[in-house]
Amino acid sequence: MTKLIRKAALVVAFLAFGGAWTGVVITYFSTDSIVAFTIAVTIAALATEVLVWALAIIGGWTLFANRQRLWNRITGQQGEV
């Protein structure tokens, strides 16, 4: 049962993330209002933050604790960790 709850939480987080950033793109192309665009980007940033924390909590703290090493590996940078 706990695996089902974890998967459901991740699906909800990814859907919120994808929906929020889709809303940013739609807002960008459909309106000239900087206020609406700023609100859409703020909501998308919060949804991204929720996704990061959900992945950290569900995926385990070791991945979250080693995020700098992971980021360096993704970007190909050499860094002290």
N, CA, C and O atoms as a Maestro MAE file, in Angstrom:
{
 s_m_m2io_version
 :::
 2.0.0
}

f_m_ct {
 s_m_title
 :::
 protein
 m_atom[324] {
  # First column is atom index #
  i_m_mmod_type
  r_m_x_coord
  r_m_y_coord
  r_m_z_coord
  i_m_residue_number
  s_m_chain_name
  s_m_pdb_residue_name
  s_m_pdb_atom_name
  i_m_atomic_number
  :::
  1 25 0.812 -1.203 0.000 1 A "MET " " N  " 7
  2 3 0.000 0.000 0.000 1 A "MET " " CA " 6
  3 2 0.857 1.268 0.000 1 A "MET " " C  " 6
  4 15 0.493 2.265 -0.624 1 A "MET " " O  " 8
  5 25 1.994 1.229 0.700 2 A "THR " " N  " 7
  6 3 2.824 2.434 0.745 2 A "THR " " CA " 6
  7 2 3.449 2.740 -0.610 2 A "THR " " C  " 6
  8 15 3.645 3.907 -0.950 2 A "THR " " O  " 8
  9 25 3.763 1.701 -1.389 3 A "LYS " " N  " 7
  10 3 4.303 1.955 -2.728 3 A "LYS " " CA " 6
  11 2 3.265 2.644 -3.606 3 A "LYS " " C  " 6
  12 15 3.606 3.512 -4.410 3 A "LYS " " O  " 8
  13 25 2.017 2.265 -3.454 4 A "LEU " " N  " 7
  14 3 0.944 2.890 -4.223 4 A "LEU " " CA " 6
  15 2 0.795 4.357 -3.843 4 A "LEU " " C  " 6
  16 15 0.598 5.208 -4.711 4 A "LEU " " O  " 8
  17 25 0.888 4.653 -2.562 5 A "ILE " " N  " 7
  18 3 0.793 6.037 -2.105 5 A "ILE " " CA " 6
  19 2 1.969 6.852 -2.626 5 A "ILE " " C  " 6
  20 15 1.793 7.993 -3.053 5 A "ILE " " O  " 8
  21 25 3.158 6.280 -2.593 6 A "ARG " " N  " 7
  22 3 4.341 6.977 -3.109 6 A "ARG " " CA " 6
  23 2 4.205 7.273 -4.595 6 A "ARG " " C  " 6
  24 15 4.479 8.386 -5.045 6 A "ARG " " O  " 8
  25 25 3.778 6.266 -5.354 7 A "LYS " " N  " 7
  26 3 3.602 6.468 -6.792 7 A "LYS " " CA " 6
  27 2 2.533 7.516 -7.069 7 A "LYS " " C  " 6
  28 15 2.698 8.358 -7.952 7 A "LYS " " O  " 8
  29 25 1.442 7.465 -6.319 8 A "ALA " " N  " 7
  30 3 0.368 8.436 -6.518 8 A "ALA " " CA " 6
  31 2 0.848 9.849 -6.197 8 A "ALA " " C  " 6
  32 15 0.512 10.796 -6.909 8 A "ALA " " O  " 8
  33 25 1.627 9.995 -5.136 9 A "ALA " " N  " 7
  34 3 2.154 11.314 -4.774 9 A "ALA " " CA " 6
  35 2 3.085 11.844 -5.854 9 A "ALA " " C  " 6
  36 15 3.036 13.027 -6.192 9 A "ALA " " O  " 8
  37 25 3.931 10.976 -6.396 10 A "LEU " " N  " 7
  38 3 4.832 11.406 -7.461 10 A "LEU " " CA " 6
  39 2 4.074 11.755 -8.737 10 A "LEU " " C  " 6
  40 15 4.419 12.718 -9.422 10 A "LEU " " O  " 8
  41 25 3.056 10.986 -9.054 11 A "VAL " " N  " 7
  42 3 2.252 11.290 -10.243 11 A "VAL " " CA " 6
  43 2 1.578 12.646 -10.088 11 A "VAL " " C  " 6
  44 15 1.565 13.444 -11.025 11 A "VAL " " O  " 8
  45 25 1.017 12.912 -8.906 12 A "VAL " " N  " 7
  46 3 0.372 14.199 -8.656 12 A "VAL " " CA " 6
  47 2 1.383 15.332 -8.752 12 A "VAL " " C  " 6
  48 15 1.091 16.375 -9.339 12 A "VAL " " O  " 8
  49 25 2.577 15.139 -8.180 13 A "ALA " " N  " 7
  50 3 3.612 16.177 -8.229 13 A "ALA " " CA " 6
  51 2 4.058 16.438 -9.668 13 A "ALA " " C  " 6
  52 15 4.222 17.592 -10.064 13 A "ALA " " O  " 8
  53 25 4.253 15.380 -10.447 14 A "PHE " " N  " 7
  54 3 4.665 15.561 -11.846 14 A "PHE " " CA " 6
  55 2 3.556 16.204 -12.674 14 A "PHE " " C  " 6
  56 15 3.836 17.025 -13.547 14 A "PHE " " O  " 8
  57 25 2.308 15.842 -12.413 15 A "LEU " " N  " 7
  58 3 1.197 16.467 -13.139 15 A "LEU " " CA " 6
  59 2 1.084 17.952 -12.800 15 A "LEU " " C  " 6
  60 15 0.839 18.776 -13.681 15 A "LEU " " O  " 8
  61 25 1.260 18.287 -11.540 16 A "ALA " " N  " 7
  62 3 1.220 19.701 -11.153 16 A "ALA " " CA " 6
  63 2 2.366 20.463 -11.801 16 A "ALA " " C  " 6
  64 15 2.183 21.579 -12.287 16 A "ALA " " O  " 8
  65 25 3.547 19.858 -11.806 17 A "PHE " " N  " 7
  66 3 4.718 20.465 -12.431 17 A "PHE " " CA " 6
  67 2 4.480 20.696 -13.924 17 A "PHE " " C  " 6
  68 15 4.680 21.801 -14.428 17 A "PHE " " O  " 8
  69 25 4.057 19.654 -14.619 18 A "GLY " " N  " 7
  70 3 3.815 19.764 -16.060 18 A "GLY " " CA " 6
  71 2 2.687 20.718 -16.396 18 A "GLY " " C  " 6
  72 15 2.787 21.498 -17.343 18 A "GLY " " O  " 8
  73 25 1.617 20.656 -15.624 19 A "GLY " " N  " 7
  74 3 0.494 21.555 -15.857 19 A "GLY " " CA " 6
  75 2 0.844 23.011 -15.612 19 A "GLY " " C  " 6
  76 15 0.417 23.899 -16.349 19 A "GLY " " O  " 8
  77 25 1.632 23.244 -14.561 20 A "ALA " " N  " 7
  78 3 2.016 24.628 -14.244 20 A "ALA " " CA " 6
  79 2 2.895 25.215 -15.341 20 A "ALA " " C  " 6
  80 15 2.682 26.353 -15.760 20 A "ALA " " O  " 8
  81 25 3.873 24.457 -15.808 21 A "TRP " " N  " 7
  82 3 4.758 24.993 -16.853 21 A "TRP " " CA " 6
  83 2 4.054 25.075 -18.205 21 A "TRP " " C  " 6
  84 15 4.379 25.935 -19.023 21 A "TRP " " O  " 8
  85 25 3.097 24.189 -18.442 22 A "THR " " N  " 7
  86 3 2.267 24.322 -19.638 22 A "THR " " CA " 6
  87 2 1.446 25.601 -19.561 22 A "THR " " C  " 6
  88 15 1.261 26.294 -20.562 22 A "THR " " O  " 8
  89 25 0.958 25.905 -18.368 23 A "GLY " " N  " 7
  90 3 0.233 27.154 -18.163 23 A "GLY " " CA " 6
  91 2 1.099 28.378 -18.410 23 A "GLY " " C  " 6
  92 15 0.615 29.394 -18.908 23 A "GLY " " O  " 8
  93 25 2.373 28.285 -18.064 24 A "VAL " " N  " 7
  94 3 3.303 29.397 -18.336 24 A "VAL " " CA " 6
  95 2 3.422 29.622 -19.837 24 A "VAL " " C  " 6
  96 15 3.355 30.757 -20.310 24 A "VAL " " O  " 8
  97 25 3.597 28.544 -20.577 25 A "VAL " " N  " 7
  98 3 3.734 28.668 -22.035 25 A "VAL " " CA " 6
  99 2 2.453 29.217 -22.651 25 A "VAL " " C  " 6
  100 15 2.504 30.089 -23.518 25 A "VAL " " O  " 8
  101 25 1.314 28.715 -22.210 26 A "ILE " " N  " 7
  102 3 0.033 29.200 -22.741 26 A "ILE " " CA " 6
  103 2 -0.161 30.674 -22.405 26 A "ILE " " C  " 6
  104 15 -0.597 31.458 -23.248 26 A "ILE " " O  " 8
  105 25 0.166 31.048 -21.166 27 A "THR " " N  " 7
  106 3 0.027 32.452 -20.759 27 A "THR " " CA " 6
  107 2 0.952 33.346 -21.573 27 A "THR " " C  " 6
  108 15 0.564 34.442 -21.978 27 A "THR " " O  " 8
  109 25 2.158 32.884 -21.811 28 A "TYR " " N  " 7
  110 3 3.139 33.672 -22.560 28 A "TYR " " CA " 6
  111 2 2.636 33.987 -23.972 28 A "TYR " " C  " 6
  112 15 2.766 35.113 -24.452 28 A "TYR " " O  " 8
  113 25 2.062 32.978 -24.626 29 A "PHE " " N  " 7
  114 3 1.639 33.172 -26.008 29 A "PHE " " CA " 6
  115 2 0.225 33.731 -26.159 29 A "PHE " " C  " 6
  116 15 -0.135 34.208 -27.236 29 A "PHE " " O  " 8
  117 25 -0.582 33.679 -25.092 30 A "SER " " N  " 7
  118 3 -1.970 34.092 -25.253 30 A "SER " " CA " 6
  119 2 -2.295 35.474 -24.684 30 A "SER " " C  " 6
  120 15 -3.370 36.010 -24.952 30 A "SER " " O  " 8
  121 25 -1.391 36.051 -23.912 31 A "THR " " N  " 7
  122 3 -1.691 37.351 -23.327 31 A "THR " " CA " 6
  123 2 -0.444 38.224 -23.301 31 A "THR " " C  " 6
  124 15 0.683 37.729 -23.308 31 A "THR " " O  " 8
  125 25 -0.671 39.520 -23.272 32 A "ASP " " N  " 7
  126 3 0.433 40.469 -23.162 32 A "ASP " " CA " 6
  127 2 0.599 40.978 -21.734 32 A "ASP " " C  " 6
  128 15 1.429 41.850 -21.474 32 A "ASP " " O  " 8
  129 25 -0.184 40.440 -20.816 33 A "SER " " N  " 7
  130 3 -0.168 40.909 -19.441 33 A "SER " " CA " 6
  131 2 1.047 40.370 -18.697 33 A "SER " " C  " 6
  132 15 1.213 39.158 -18.558 33 A "SER " " O  " 8
  133 25 1.882 41.264 -18.227 34 A "ILE " " N  " 7
  134 3 3.053 40.858 -17.459 34 A "ILE " " CA " 6
  135 2 2.636 40.343 -16.087 34 A "ILE " " C  " 6
  136 15 3.323 39.505 -15.504 34 A "ILE " " O  " 8
  137 25 1.522 40.836 -15.573 35 A "VAL " " N  " 7
  138 3 1.031 40.372 -14.273 35 A "VAL " " CA " 6
  139 2 0.600 38.908 -14.360 35 A "VAL " " C  " 6
  140 15 0.954 38.102 -13.499 35 A "VAL " " O  " 8
  141 25 -0.155 38.570 -15.384 36 A "ALA " " N  " 7
  142 3 -0.600 37.189 -15.556 36 A "ALA " " CA " 6
  143 2 0.588 36.254 -15.760 36 A "ALA " " C  " 6
  144 15 0.618 35.151 -15.215 36 A "ALA " " O  " 8
  145 25 1.556 36.695 -16.542 37 A "PHE " " N  " 7
  146 3 2.742 35.878 -16.790 37 A "PHE " " CA " 6
  147 2 3.543 35.690 -15.498 37 A "PHE " " C  " 6
  148 15 4.031 34.592 -15.229 37 A "PHE " " O  " 8
  149 25 3.680 36.738 -14.711 38 A "THR " " N  " 7
  150 3 4.416 36.643 -13.448 38 A "THR " " CA " 6
  151 2 3.727 35.690 -12.486 38 A "THR " " C  " 6
  152 15 4.391 34.906 -11.809 38 A "THR " " O  " 8
  153 25 2.414 35.747 -12.420 39 A "ILE " " N  " 7
  154 3 1.660 34.838 -11.562 39 A "ILE " " CA " 6
  155 2 1.839 33.398 -12.032 39 A "ILE " " C  " 6
  156 15 2.030 32.495 -11.217 39 A "ILE " " O  " 8
  157 25 1.776 33.182 -13.345 40 A "ALA " " N  " 7
  158 3 1.936 31.832 -13.887 40 A "ALA " " CA " 6
  159 2 3.330 31.281 -13.583 40 A "ALA " " C  " 6
  160 15 3.466 30.115 -13.215 40 A "ALA " " O  " 8
  161 25 4.359 32.103 -13.734 41 A "VAL " " N  " 7
  162 3 5.728 31.657 -13.452 41 A "VAL " " CA " 6
  163 2 5.905 31.387 -11.964 41 A "VAL " " C  " 6
  164 15 6.590 30.436 -11.588 41 A "VAL " " O  " 8
  165 25 5.304 32.198 -11.123 42 A "THR " " N  " 7
  166 3 5.392 31.974 -9.672 42 A "THR " " CA " 6
  167 2 4.744 30.654 -9.280 42 A "THR " " C  " 6
  168 15 5.302 29.903 -8.480 42 A "THR " " O  " 8
  169 25 3.589 30.369 -9.830 43 A "ILE " " N  " 7
  170 3 2.919 29.101 -9.552 43 A "ILE " " CA " 6
  171 2 3.748 27.936 -10.056 43 A "ILE " " C  " 6
  172 15 3.854 26.909 -9.387 43 A "ILE " " O  " 8
  173 25 4.340 28.091 -11.240 44 A "ALA " " N  " 7
  174 3 5.185 27.031 -11.788 44 A "ALA " " CA " 6
  175 2 6.433 26.817 -10.937 44 A "ALA " " C  " 6
  176 15 6.871 25.681 -10.753 44 A "ALA " " O  " 8
  177 25 6.999 27.884 -10.426 45 A "ALA " " N  " 7
  178 3 8.171 27.751 -9.559 45 A "ALA " " CA " 6
  179 2 7.806 27.020 -8.275 45 A "ALA " " C  " 6
  180 15 8.572 26.180 -7.803 45 A "ALA " " O  " 8
  181 25 6.656 27.327 -7.710 46 A "LEU " " N  " 7
  182 3 6.214 26.625 -6.508 46 A "LEU " " CA " 6
  183 2 5.935 25.148 -6.795 46 A "LEU " " C  " 6
  184 15 6.244 24.288 -5.970 46 A "LEU " " O  " 8
  185 25 5.356 24.854 -7.950 47 A "ALA " " N  " 7
  186 3 5.110 23.460 -8.325 47 A "ALA " " CA " 6
  187 2 6.431 22.717 -8.520 47 A "ALA " " C  " 6
  188 15 6.538 21.538 -8.183 47 A "ALA " " O  " 8
  189 25 7.431 23.401 -9.061 48 A "THR " " N  " 7
  190 3 8.745 22.793 -9.219 48 A "THR " " CA " 6
  191 2 9.365 22.501 -7.857 48 A "THR " " C  " 6
  192 15 9.968 21.447 -7.659 48 A "THR " " O  " 8
  193 25 9.218 23.421 -6.934 49 A "GLU " " N  " 7
  194 3 9.739 23.225 -5.578 49 A "GLU " " CA " 6
  195 2 9.060 22.041 -4.895 49 A "GLU " " C  " 6
  196 15 9.717 21.245 -4.225 49 A "GLU " " O  " 8
  197 25 7.760 21.929 -5.064 50 A "VAL " " N  " 7
  198 3 7.028 20.791 -4.502 50 A "VAL " " CA " 6
  199 2 7.536 19.489 -5.111 50 A "VAL " " C  " 6
  200 15 7.707 18.499 -4.399 50 A "VAL " " O  " 8
  201 25 7.774 19.479 -6.402 51 A "LEU " " N  " 7
  202 3 8.280 18.277 -7.062 51 A "LEU " " CA " 6
  203 2 9.652 17.901 -6.524 51 A "LEU " " C  " 6
  204 15 9.909 16.727 -6.260 51 A "LEU " " O  " 8
  205 25 10.536 18.877 -6.357 52 A "VAL " " N  " 7
  206 3 11.883 18.594 -5.844 52 A "VAL " " CA " 6
  207 2 11.796 17.994 -4.446 52 A "VAL " " C  " 6
  208 15 12.473 17.009 -4.152 52 A "VAL " " O  " 8
  209 25 10.975 18.575 -3.591 53 A "TRP " " N  " 7
  210 3 10.852 18.052 -2.232 53 A "TRP " " CA " 6
  211 2 10.188 16.689 -2.208 53 A "TRP " " C  " 6
  212 15 10.568 15.836 -1.407 53 A "TRP " " O  " 8
  213 25 9.206 16.466 -3.069 54 A "ALA " " N  " 7
  214 3 8.566 15.146 -3.133 54 A "ALA " " CA " 6
  215 2 9.564 14.088 -3.584 54 A "ALA " " C  " 6
  216 15 9.599 12.986 -3.038 54 A "ALA " " O  " 8
  217 25 10.370 14.424 -4.575 55 A "LEU " " N  " 7
  218 3 11.400 13.485 -5.016 55 A "LEU " " CA " 6
  219 2 12.429 13.241 -3.924 55 A "LEU " " C  " 6
  220 15 12.905 12.118 -3.754 55 A "LEU " " O  " 8
  221 25 12.773 14.286 -3.184 56 A "ALA " " N  " 7
  222 3 13.750 14.138 -2.113 56 A "ALA " " CA " 6
  223 2 13.206 13.256 -0.997 56 A "ALA " " C  " 6
  224 15 13.916 12.394 -0.479 56 A "ALA " " O  " 8
  225 25 11.972 13.465 -0.634 57 A "ILE " " N  " 7
  226 3 11.390 12.692 0.468 57 A "ILE " " CA " 6
  227 2 11.115 11.257 0.047 57 A "ILE " " C  " 6
  228 15 11.440 10.320 0.776 57 A "ILE " " O  " 8
  229 25 10.532 11.087 -1.100 58 A "ILE " " N  " 7
  230 3 10.173 9.742 -1.544 58 A "ILE " " CA " 6
  231 2 11.384 8.999 -2.099 58 A "ILE " " C  " 6
  232 15 11.550 7.804 -1.855 58 A "ILE " " O  " 8
  233 25 12.220 9.702 -2.839 59 A "GLY " " N  " 7
  234 3 13.385 9.061 -3.442 59 A "GLY " " CA " 6
  235 2 14.515 8.787 -2.476 59 A "GLY " " C  " 6
  236 15 15.405 7.991 -2.774 59 A "GLY " " O  " 8
  237 25 14.495 9.421 -1.345 60 A "GLY " " N  " 7
  238 3 15.534 9.197 -0.357 60 A "GLY " " CA " 6
  239 2 16.406 10.421 -0.204 60 A "GLY " " C  " 6
  240 15 16.634 11.168 -1.156 60 A "GLY " " O  " 8
  241 25 16.886 10.613 0.997 61 A "TRP " " N  " 7
  242 3 17.679 11.800 1.307 61 A "TRP " " CA " 6
  243 2 19.070 11.742 0.709 61 A "TRP " " C  " 6
  244 15 19.693 12.790 0.533 61 A "TRP " " O  " 8
  245 25 19.583 10.565 0.388 62 A "THR " " N  " 7
  246 3 20.948 10.500 -0.142 62 A "THR " " CA " 6
  247 2 21.045 11.193 -1.494 62 A "THR " " C  " 6
  248 15 22.023 11.888 -1.770 62 A "THR " " O  " 8
  249 25 20.044 11.007 -2.328 63 A "LEU " " N  " 7
  250 3 20.047 11.705 -3.613 63 A "LEU " " CA " 6
  251 2 19.986 13.205 -3.409 63 A "LEU " " C  " 6
  252 15 20.677 13.963 -4.089 63 A "LEU " " O  " 8
  253 25 19.156 13.628 -2.471 64 A "PHE " " N  " 7
  254 3 19.017 15.050 -2.186 64 A "PHE " " CA " 6
  255 2 20.301 15.614 -1.574 64 A "PHE " " C  " 6
  256 15 20.708 16.729 -1.901 64 A "PHE " " O  " 8
  257 25 20.930 14.853 -0.697 65 A "ALA " " N  " 7
  258 3 22.162 15.311 -0.057 65 A "ALA " " CA " 6
  259 2 23.321 15.390 -1.055 65 A "ALA " " C  " 6
  260 15 24.229 16.203 -0.885 65 A "ALA " " O  " 8
  261 25 23.294 14.573 -2.063 66 A "ASN " " N  " 7
  262 3 24.363 14.554 -3.066 66 A "ASN " " CA " 6
  263 2 23.987 15.295 -4.340 66 A "ASN " " C  " 6
  264 15 24.528 15.007 -5.408 66 A "ASN " " O  " 8
  265 25 23.070 16.243 -4.237 67 A "ARG " " N  " 7
  266 3 22.574 16.943 -5.427 67 A "ARG " " CA " 6
  267 2 23.664 17.722 -6.146 67 A "ARG " " C  " 6
  268 15 23.625 17.835 -7.371 67 A "ARG " " O  " 8
  269 25 24.638 18.263 -5.416 68 A "GLN " " N  " 7
  270 3 25.722 18.997 -6.066 68 A "GLN " " CA " 6
  271 2 26.572 18.053 -6.913 68 A "GLN " " C  " 6
  272 15 26.939 18.391 -8.039 68 A "GLN " " O  " 8
  273 25 26.883 16.889 -6.388 69 A "ARG " " N  " 7
  274 3 27.648 15.899 -7.153 69 A "ARG " " CA " 6
  275 2 26.854 15.449 -8.377 69 A "ARG " " C  " 6
  276 15 27.417 15.287 -9.460 69 A "ARG " " O  " 8
  277 25 25.552 15.249 -8.206 70 A "LEU " " N  " 7
  278 3 24.703 14.855 -9.325 70 A "LEU " " CA " 6
  279 2 24.645 15.959 -10.379 70 A "LEU " " C  " 6
  280 15 24.740 15.681 -11.574 70 A "LEU " " O  " 8
  281 25 24.491 17.199 -9.945 71 A "TRP " " N  " 7
  282 3 24.446 18.326 -10.880 71 A "TRP " " CA " 6
  283 2 25.763 18.452 -11.641 71 A "TRP " " C  " 6
  284 15 25.760 18.695 -12.848 71 A "TRP " " O  " 8
  285 25 26.888 18.290 -10.946 72 A "ASN " " N  " 7
  286 3 28.187 18.343 -11.603 72 A "ASN " " CA " 6
  287 2 28.324 17.237 -12.634 72 A "ASN " " C  " 6
  288 15 28.900 17.450 -13.700 72 A "ASN " " O  " 8
  289 25 27.800 16.059 -12.327 73 A "ARG " " N  " 7
  290 3 27.868 14.948 -13.284 73 A "ARG " " CA " 6
  291 2 27.006 15.243 -14.514 73 A "ARG " " C  " 6
  292 15 27.412 14.951 -15.639 73 A "ARG " " O  " 8
  293 25 25.822 15.818 -14.305 74 A "ILE " " N  " 7
  294 3 24.925 16.124 -15.415 74 A "ILE " " CA " 6
  295 2 25.530 17.193 -16.325 74 A "ILE " " C  " 6
  296 15 25.481 17.078 -17.550 74 A "ILE " " O  " 8
  297 25 26.102 18.236 -15.712 75 A "THR " " N  " 7
  298 3 26.630 19.360 -16.502 75 A "THR " " CA " 6
  299 2 28.065 19.141 -16.954 75 A "THR " " C  " 6
  300 15 28.592 19.933 -17.736 75 A "THR " " O  " 8
  301 25 28.709 18.075 -16.471 76 A "GLY " " N  " 7
  302 3 30.083 17.807 -16.877 76 A "GLY " " CA " 6
  303 2 31.113 18.687 -16.228 76 A "GLY " " C  " 6
  304 15 32.231 18.810 -16.728 76 A "GLY " " O  " 8
  305 25 30.758 19.303 -15.118 77 A "GLN " " N  " 7
  306 3 31.679 20.188 -14.413 77 A "GLN " " CA " 6
  307 2 32.498 19.393 -13.410 77 A "GLN " " C  " 6
  308 15 32.054 18.373 -12.883 77 A "GLN " " O  " 8
  309 25 33.695 19.882 -13.161 78 A "GLN " " N  " 7
  310 3 34.525 19.319 -12.107 78 A "GLN " " CA " 6
  311 2 34.370 20.201 -10.892 78 A "GLN " " C  " 6
  312 15 34.651 21.398 -10.961 78 A "GLN " " O  " 8
  313 25 33.935 19.646 -9.790 79 A "GLY " " N  " 7
  314 3 33.722 20.449 -8.597 79 A "GLY " " CA " 6
  315 2 34.165 19.724 -7.351 79 A "GLY " " C  " 6
  316 15 34.256 18.497 -7.315 79 A "GLY " " O  " 8
  317 25 34.434 20.500 -6.344 80 A "GLU " " N  " 7
  318 3 34.814 19.914 -5.061 80 A "GLU " " CA " 6
  319 2 33.548 19.551 -4.300 80 A "GLU " " C  " 6
  320 15 32.683 20.392 -4.055 80 A "GLU " " O  " 8
  321 25 33.464 18.294 -3.937 81 A "VAL " " N  " 7
  322 3 32.316 17.839 -3.148 81 A "VAL " " CA " 6
  323 2 32.808 16.918 -2.072 81 A "VAL " " C  " 6
  324 15 32.013 16.411 -1.282 81 A "VAL " " O  " 8
  :::
 }
 m_bond[323] {
  # First column is bond index #
  i_m_from
  i_m_to
  i_m_order
  :::
  1 1 2 1
  2 2 3 1
  3 3 4 2
  4 3 5 1
  5 5 6 1
  6 6 7 1
  7 7 8 2
  8 7 9 1
  9 9 10 1
  10 10 11 1
  11 11 12 2
  12 11 13 1
  13 13 14 1
  14 14 15 1
  15 15 16 2
  16 15 17 1
  17 17 18 1
  18 18 19 1
  19 19 20 2
  20 19 21 1
  21 21 22 1
  22 22 23 1
  23 23 24 2
  24 23 25 1
  25 25 26 1
  26 26 27 1
  27 27 28 2
  28 27 29 1
  29 29 30 1
  30 30 31 1
  31 31 32 2
  32 31 33 1
  33 33 34 1
  34 34 35 1
  35 35 36 2
  36 35 37 1
  37 37 38 1
  38 38 39 1
  39 39 40 2
  40 39 41 1
  41 41 42 1
  42 42 43 1
  43 43 44 2
  44 43 45 1
  45 45 46 1
  46 46 47 1
  47 47 48 2
  48 47 49 1
  49 49 50 1
  50 50 51 1
  51 51 52 2
  52 51 53 1
  53 53 54 1
  54 54 55 1
  55 55 56 2
  56 55 57 1
  57 57 58 1
  58 58 59 1
  59 59 60 2
  60 59 61 1
  61 61 62 1
  62 62 63 1
  63 63 64 2
  64 63 65 1
  65 65 66 1
  66 66 67 1
  67 67 68 2
  68 67 69 1
  69 69 70 1
  70 70 71 1
  71 71 72 2
  72 71 73 1
  73 73 74 1
  74 74 75 1
  75 75 76 2
  76 75 77 1
  77 77 78 1
  78 78 79 1
  79 79 80 2
  80 79 81 1
  81 81 82 1
  82 82 83 1
  83 83 84 2
  84 83 85 1
  85 85 86 1
  86 86 87 1
  87 87 88 2
  88 87 89 1
  89 89 90 1
  90 90 91 1
  91 91 92 2
  92 91 93 1
  93 93 94 1
  94 94 95 1
  95 95 96 2
  96 95 97 1
  97 97 98 1
  98 98 99 1
  99 99 100 2
  100 99 101 1
  101 101 102 1
  102 102 103 1
  103 103 104 2
  104 103 105 1
  105 105 106 1
  106 106 107 1
  107 107 108 2
  108 107 109 1
  109 109 110 1
  110 110 111 1
  111 111 112 2
  112 111 113 1
  113 113 114 1
  114 114 115 1
  115 115 116 2
  116 115 117 1
  117 117 118 1
  118 118 119 1
  119 119 120 2
  120 119 121 1
  121 121 122 1
  122 122 123 1
  123 123 124 2
  124 123 125 1
  125 125 126 1
  126 126 127 1
  127 127 128 2
  128 127 129 1
  129 129 130 1
  130 130 131 1
  131 131 132 2
  132 131 133 1
  133 133 134 1
  134 134 135 1
  135 135 136 2
  136 135 137 1
  137 137 138 1
  138 138 139 1
  139 139 140 2
  140 139 141 1
  141 141 142 1
  142 142 143 1
  143 143 144 2
  144 143 145 1
  145 145 146 1
  146 146 147 1
  147 147 148 2
  148 147 149 1
  149 149 150 1
  150 150 151 1
  151 151 152 2
  152 151 153 1
  153 153 154 1
  154 154 155 1
  155 155 156 2
  156 155 157 1
  157 157 158 1
  158 158 159 1
  159 159 160 2
  160 159 161 1
  161 161 162 1
  162 162 163 1
  163 163 164 2
  164 163 165 1
  165 165 166 1
  166 166 167 1
  167 167 168 2
  168 167 169 1
  169 169 170 1
  170 170 171 1
  171 171 172 2
  172 171 173 1
  173 173 174 1
  174 174 175 1
  175 175 176 2
  176 175 177 1
  177 177 178 1
  178 178 179 1
  179 179 180 2
  180 179 181 1
  181 181 182 1
  182 182 183 1
  183 183 184 2
  184 183 185 1
  185 185 186 1
  186 186 187 1
  187 187 188 2
  188 187 189 1
  189 189 190 1
  190 190 191 1
  191 191 192 2
  192 191 193 1
  193 193 194 1
  194 194 195 1
  195 195 196 2
  196 195 197 1
  197 197 198 1
  198 198 199 1
  199 199 200 2
  200 199 201 1
  201 201 202 1
  202 202 203 1
  203 203 204 2
  204 203 205 1
  205 205 206 1
  206 206 207 1
  207 207 208 2
  208 207 209 1
  209 209 210 1
  210 210 211 1
  211 211 212 2
  212 211 213 1
  213 213 214 1
  214 214 215 1
  215 215 216 2
  216 215 217 1
  217 217 218 1
  218 218 219 1
  219 219 220 2
  220 219 221 1
  221 221 222 1
  222 222 223 1
  223 223 224 2
  224 223 225 1
  225 225 226 1
  226 226 227 1
  227 227 228 2
  228 227 229 1
  229 229 230 1
  230 230 231 1
  231 231 232 2
  232 231 233 1
  233 233 234 1
  234 234 235 1
  235 235 236 2
  236 235 237 1
  237 237 238 1
  238 238 239 1
  239 239 240 2
  240 239 241 1
  241 241 242 1
  242 242 243 1
  243 243 244 2
  244 243 245 1
  245 245 246 1
  246 246 247 1
  247 247 248 2
  248 247 249 1
  249 249 250 1
  250 250 251 1
  251 251 252 2
  252 251 253 1
  253 253 254 1
  254 254 255 1
  255 255 256 2
  256 255 257 1
  257 257 258 1
  258 258 259 1
  259 259 260 2
  260 259 261 1
  261 261 262 1
  262 262 263 1
  263 263 264 2
  264 263 265 1
  265 265 266 1
  266 266 267 1
  267 267 268 2
  268 267 269 1
  269 269 270 1
  270 270 271 1
  271 271 272 2
  272 271 273 1
  273 273 274 1
  274 274 275 1
  275 275 276 2
  276 275 277 1
  277 277 278 1
  278 278 279 1
  279 279 280 2
  280 279 281 1
  281 281 282 1
  282 282 283 1
  283 283 284 2
  284 283 285 1
  285 285 286 1
  286 286 287 1
  287 287 288 2
  288 287 289 1
  289 289 290 1
  290 290 291 1
  291 291 292 2
  292 291 293 1
  293 293 294 1
  294 294 295 1
  295 295 296 2
  296 295 297 1
  297 297 298 1
  298 298 299 1
  299 299 300 2
  300 299 301 1
  301 301 302 1
  302 302 303 1
  303 303 304 2
  304 303 305 1
  305 305 306 1
  306 306 307 1
  307 307 308 2
  308 307 309 1
  309 309 310 1
  310 310 311 1
  311 311 312 2
  312 311 313 1
  313 313 314 1
  314 314 315 1
  315 315 316 2
  316 315 317 1
  317 317 318 1
  318 318 319 1
  319 319 320 2
  320 319 321 1
  321 321 322 1
  322 322 323 1
  323 323 324 2
  :::
 }
}
